[in-house]
Amino acid sequence: MHYQEFDSFEEMMEVVDAAKLAADAQVNDWQRAIVPGSYYISFEPTMQLIIYNEVIEPEPDEPPVPTNMLLVRGYSVIVPEGELGLAHICKATHIITKKQFELARVLGWPNNKRGLTCVLAIS
């Protein structure tokens, strides 16, 4: 994980904005098809972690989700109960079906090639 210090809030926001623009430039058309009700896999390389994401529709009284961001509940071997948060769509590596997502849950959120292959093998 990368940590960076800032001298001011403004300086931090400049870096955040630049990172979002860079991420936006990496979005592929198939990633734009990810909407609430979808499921996808992402990979966190610094932790060597496969994350199984369920895209959630924000409640009407919640602020809108920013462009190219998704409200998700992400599940993994580290957080098997799931964690709610915002994720940039460029982090999606593979769209999966609800059936594949449910198999991943039954298998305990596999975090290796063999387990992931089992999940992706069903249609």
RAQUI-V479611 format. One record per pair of residues at least 6 apart in sequence whose ideal C-beta (glycine too) atoms are under 6 Angstrom apart, sorted by the first residue. I is the first residue (numbers start at 1). J is the second residue. D is the distance in whole Angstrom. If there is no record, write none. Layout:
{{I & J & D} {I & J & D}}
This chain:
{{1 & 46 & 5} {6 & 12 & 4} {23 & 88 & 5} {23 & 90 & 5} {24 & 68 & 5} {26 & 90 & 4} {27 & 68 & 6} {27 & 89 & 6} {27 & 90 & 5} {31 & 89 & 5} {31 & 92 & 5} {34 & 40 & 6} {34 & 89 & 6} {34 & 92 & 6} {36 & 55 & 5} {36 & 57 & 4} {38 & 55 & 5} {39 & 54 & 6} {39 & 96 & 5} {39 & 101 & 4} {40 & 53 & 5} {40 & 92 & 4} {40 & 95 & 5} {41 & 93 & 5} {41 & 94 & 5} {41 & 96 & 6} {42 & 51 & 5} {42 & 91 & 4} {42 & 92 & 6} {42 & 93 & 6} {43 & 50 & 6} {43 & 93 & 6} {49 & 76 & 5} {50 & 111 & 5} {51 & 74 & 5} {51 & 76 & 5} {52 & 75 & 5} {52 & 101 & 6} {52 & 104 & 5} {52 & 109 & 6} {53 & 72 & 4} {53 & 74 & 5} {54 & 73 & 5} {55 & 70 & 5} {55 & 72 & 6} {56 & 71 & 5} {56 & 73 & 6} {58 & 65 & 6} {58 & 71 & 5} {65 & 71 & 5} {68 & 88 & 6} {68 & 89 & 5} {69 & 86 & 5} {69 & 88 & 6} {70 & 87 & 5} {70 & 89 & 6} {72 & 87 & 5} {73 & 82 & 4} {73 & 84 & 5} {74 & 83 & 5} {75 & 82 & 5} {75 & 109 & 5} {76 & 109 & 5} {77 & 109 & 5} {77 & 111 & 5} {80 & 109 & 6} {100 & 119 & 5} {103 & 119 & 5} {103 & 122 & 6} {104 & 119 & 5} {107 & 115 & 6} {110 & 116 & 6}}
